[in-house]
Amino acid sequence: MLDAFLEELALAPAAEVDSTRLGLRLPPAEMEEFQTRLHALLEEFAARPDDSTAPAWSLFMVMHPDPNRP
C-alpha cells in the first residue's frame, strides 16, 4: 500500500501536493474520540457521489504509535 502511494505521489505535481504530519499525546478516551471523528469525516466524504467533472484526488493516512516519543 505504501509503495503504491509513493508511486502515485511521484507522478503528482509537487505544487499540488498538500502534506501534513501530526504528533499527538492524548489520553485513551480522547484518542478514541479523535479516531472516531476522523473516520466519520472520511466516511462522510467517501459516501458522496463522484463528480466526473471534478479533479481526482487521493488520500493516504497512517496512524501508529510513535516509538521516538516515549
C-alpha positions in Angstrom: 0.0 0.0 0.0 2.8 2.4 0.9 4.7 1.6 -2.3 1.5 2.3 -4.4 1.1 5.6 -2.6 4.7 6.6 -3.2 4.4 5.7 -6.9 1.3 7.9 -7.3 2.9 10.7 -5.3 5.9 10.7 -7.6 3.6 11.4 -10.5 1.8 14.3 -8.9 3.0 17.9 -9.5 4.8 19.0 -6.3 3.0 22.3 -6.2 -0.3 20.4 -5.9 0.7 18.1 -3.1 -0.6 19.0 0.4 1.0 17.1 3.2 0.8 17.2 7.0 2.4 15.3 9.9 0.9 15.5 13.3 2.1 14.1 16.6 -0.4 13.7 19.4 -0.4 12.9 23.1 -3.9 12.2 24.1 -5.4 10.1 26.9 -7.0 6.9 25.6 -10.6 8.2 25.6 -9.6 11.4 23.7 -7.6 9.3 21.2 -10.6 7.1 20.6 -12.7 10.2 20.1 -10.2 11.6 17.6 -10.2 8.3 15.6 -14.0 8.0 15.7 -14.5 11.6 14.4 -11.8 11.3 11.8 -13.2 8.0 10.4 -16.7 9.6 10.4 -15.4 12.5 8.4 -13.7 10.2 5.9 -16.8 8.0 5.6 -19.0 11.1 5.1 -16.9 12.3 2.1 -16.4 8.8 0.7 -20.2 8.4 0.6 -20.7 11.5 -1.6 -21.3 10.8 -5.3 -18.4 11.1 -7.6 -18.4 14.2 -9.8 -16.8 13.1 -13.1 -16.0 16.7 -14.0 -14.0 17.3 -10.8 -10.3 16.6 -10.4 -9.4 13.3 -8.9 -7.6 13.3 -5.5 -6.0 10.6 -3.4 -5.5 10.4 0.4 -3.2 8.1 2.2 -3.2 8.2 6.0 -1.5 6.0 8.6 -1.8 6.2 12.4 0.7 4.4 14.5 2.3 4.6 18.0 5.4 6.9 17.8 8.5 4.9 19.1 10.5 8.1 19.0 8.4 9.8 21.7 8.3 7.6 24.7 
